[in-house]
Amino acid sequence: MEKRNLSPIRFYAMLMIGGGLVALGIVLFLLLSASAPVLDNGEFSTVPVDVDYAAPQLVLEDMTGKSVSLRDHIGSVVLVNLWATWCPPCKEEMPALQSFYERHRSEGFVLIGINQEETPEIVEPFVSEFGLTFPIWLDEDYLAEREFNTMNLPSSFLIDRSGRVRLMWVGGVSEKFLEKHVTKIIKE
């Protein structure tokens, strides 16, 4: 085989083209990075969707085995949060949910945490660890997921005082998020 040598002009031309492509890549990266949303202090980026439909007539059991229903909370603003103990974003959002609940429950706000698939023996240590005082309902058969038409955890649904679902979102939330999106419906 014959060995080919590149002429110096051809070599420098290829070097310039390669360098230009690398520079272009860096410029594109910087432009895309600059336009990406920046989250401050670890804020979650979940965005709620405005909806308007009747809340499902969901009946489940609480941690003591007592039958409970969403219908019992007409007249309150209810945040339904579907979660599981094994779900990392669910764990992350629990302190924010607990804090928001404590701050707003005197204003007719109710937070209902609906655990998906797990037994009381699994859920109870989690509730104790996070110091949760809001109602926890158990849903071993995924009825809430079917009724709210979701397959993601965490998923949350905000029901207004008249029993209409007004906001829904998938993913974890922060206190800042809750204050921004939920407080205005509590104040209506």
C-alpha positions as CSV (number, residue, x, y, z in Angstrom):
1,M,0.0,0.0,0.0
2,E,1.1,3.4,-0.8
3,K,1.3,5.9,2.1
4,R,-0.3,9.3,1.4
5,N,1.1,12.4,2.8
6,L,-1.2,15.4,3.3
7,S,0.0,18.6,1.9
8,P,0.6,21.3,4.6
9,I,-2.2,23.4,3.1
10,R,-4.7,20.5,3.2
11,F,-3.6,19.6,6.8
12,Y,-4.2,23.2,8.0
13,A,-7.5,23.4,6.2
14,M,-8.7,20.3,8.0
15,L,-7.4,21.5,11.3
16,M,-9.3,24.8,10.8
17,I,-12.5,23.0,9.9
18,G,-12.2,20.7,13.0
19,G,-11.4,23.7,15.3
20,G,-14.4,25.6,13.8
21,L,-16.7,22.7,14.5
22,V,-15.5,22.4,18.1
23,A,-15.9,26.2,18.6
24,L,-19.4,26.0,17.1
25,G,-20.3,23.2,19.5
26,I,-19.1,25.2,22.4
27,V,-21.1,28.3,21.3
28,L,-24.3,26.2,20.9
29,F,-23.8,24.6,24.3
30,L,-23.4,28.0,25.9
31,L,-26.5,29.4,24.1
32,L,-28.7,26.5,25.1
33,S,-27.4,26.5,28.7
34,A,-28.1,30.3,29.0
35,S,-31.7,29.8,27.8
36,A,-32.5,26.8,30.1
37,P,-34.6,27.6,33.1
38,V,-32.5,28.0,36.3
39,L,-34.0,26.8,39.5
40,D,-32.9,28.5,42.6
41,N,-32.2,26.7,45.9
42,G,-33.2,23.3,44.6
43,E,-36.8,24.3,43.7
44,F,-38.8,21.7,41.8
45,S,-39.7,22.5,38.2
46,T,-43.2,20.9,38.2
47,V,-45.8,23.1,36.6
48,P,-49.5,22.5,37.3
49,V,-52.1,22.1,34.6
50,D,-55.4,24.1,34.9
51,V,-58.3,21.6,34.7
52,D,-62.0,21.7,35.5
53,Y,-63.8,18.5,36.2
54,A,-65.8,17.0,39.0
55,A,-63.7,15.2,41.7
56,P,-64.1,11.5,41.6
57,Q,-66.3,9.9,44.3
58,L,-63.4,8.1,45.8
59,V,-63.9,5.9,48.9
60,L,-60.9,4.3,50.6
61,E,-59.7,3.4,54.1
62,D,-57.5,5.4,56.4
63,M,-54.7,4.1,58.4
64,T,-57.0,2.7,61.1
65,G,-59.2,0.9,58.6
66,K,-62.1,3.4,58.7
67,S,-63.9,4.1,55.4
68,V,-63.2,7.6,54.2
69,S,-64.5,9.6,51.1
70,L,-63.6,12.7,49.2
71,R,-67.3,13.6,49.3
72,D,-66.8,14.2,53.1
73,H,-64.6,17.2,52.3
74,I,-67.0,19.3,50.1
75,G,-66.6,22.9,51.3
76,S,-62.8,22.5,51.9
77,V,-60.0,23.0,49.5
78,V,-58.5,19.5,49.2
79,L,-55.0,18.6,47.9
80,V,-54.9,14.9,47.0
81,N,-51.4,13.6,46.8
82,L,-50.7,10.1,45.4
83,W,-47.4,8.7,46.7
84,A,-45.5,5.6,47.8
85,T,-42.7,5.0,50.4
86,W,-40.3,3.8,47.8
87,C,-40.6,6.9,45.5
88,P,-37.7,9.3,45.9
89,P,-39.6,12.5,44.8
90,C,-42.4,11.5,47.1
91,K,-40.0,11.5,50.0
92,E,-38.5,14.8,49.0
93,E,-41.8,16.6,48.9
94,M,-43.2,15.4,52.2
95,P,-41.6,18.1,54.4
96,A,-43.0,20.8,52.1
97,L,-46.5,19.2,52.1
98,Q,-46.5,18.9,55.9
99,S,-45.4,22.5,56.4
100,F,-47.9,23.8,53.9
101,Y,-50.7,21.8,55.5
102,E,-49.8,23.0,59.0
103,R,-49.8,26.6,57.8
104,H,-53.1,26.5,55.9
105,R,-55.4,23.9,57.6
106,S,-57.1,26.6,59.7
107,E,-58.2,28.2,56.4
108,G,-60.3,25.2,55.3
109,F,-57.4,23.4,53.6
110,V,-57.2,19.6,53.7
111,L,-54.3,17.6,52.5
112,I,-55.0,13.9,51.8
113,G,-52.0,11.7,51.2
114,I,-53.1,8.5,49.3
115,N,-50.5,5.8,49.5
116,Q,-50.5,3.5,46.5
117,E,-50.2,-0.3,46.9
118,E,-48.6,-0.5,50.3
119,T,-49.9,-2.0,53.6
120,P,-50.3,-0.1,56.9
121,E,-47.2,-2.0,58.2
122,I,-45.1,-0.4,55.5
123,V,-46.7,3.1,55.6
124,E,-46.8,3.7,59.3
125,P,-43.0,3.9,59.8
126,F,-42.8,6.4,56.9
127,V,-45.6,8.5,58.4
128,S,-43.8,8.5,61.7
129,E,-40.4,9.3,60.2
130,F,-41.7,12.4,58.4
131,G,-44.0,13.5,61.3
132,L,-47.0,13.6,58.9
133,T,-50.2,14.9,60.6
134,F,-52.4,15.2,57.5
135,P,-54.8,12.3,56.7
136,I,-53.2,9.3,55.1
137,W,-55.4,6.9,53.1
138,L,-54.5,3.5,51.8
139,D,-55.1,2.4,48.3
140,E,-53.7,-1.1,47.8
141,D,-55.6,-1.6,44.5
142,Y,-54.6,1.7,42.7
143,L,-58.2,2.9,42.7
144,A,-57.1,6.6,43.0
145,E,-54.7,6.2,40.1
146,R,-57.6,5.0,37.9
147,E,-60.1,7.6,39.2
148,F,-57.6,10.4,38.6
149,N,-56.3,8.9,35.4
150,T,-52.6,8.9,36.3
151,M,-49.9,6.2,36.5
152,N,-47.2,8.5,37.9
153,L,-46.0,9.1,41.5
154,P,-46.1,11.6,42.9
155,S,-49.3,13.0,41.3
156,S,-51.3,15.7,42.9
157,F,-54.8,17.1,42.3
158,L,-56.3,20.3,43.9
159,I,-60.0,20.2,44.5
160,D,-61.9,23.5,45.2
161,R,-64.6,24.0,47.8
162,S,-67.3,23.1,45.3
163,G,-65.8,19.7,44.5
164,R,-64.1,20.5,41.2
165,V,-60.6,19.5,40.3
166,R,-58.8,22.7,39.4
167,L,-55.1,21.9,39.2
168,M,-53.2,18.7,38.5
169,W,-49.5,18.0,38.3
170,V,-47.0,15.1,38.2
171,G,-43.8,15.3,40.2
172,G,-42.6,16.7,43.5
173,V,-43.4,20.1,44.8
174,S,-41.8,22.7,47.1
175,E,-43.3,25.1,49.6
176,K,-42.7,28.0,47.2
177,F,-44.6,26.1,44.5
178,L,-47.6,25.4,46.9
179,E,-47.7,29.0,48.0
180,K,-47.7,30.2,44.4
181,H,-50.3,27.8,43.0
182,V,-52.5,26.5,45.9
183,T,-52.9,29.5,48.2
184,K,-54.9,31.6,45.6
185,I,-57.5,28.8,45.4
186,I,-57.6,28.6,49.2
187,K,-58.3,32.3,49.4
188,E,-61.2,32.2,46.8
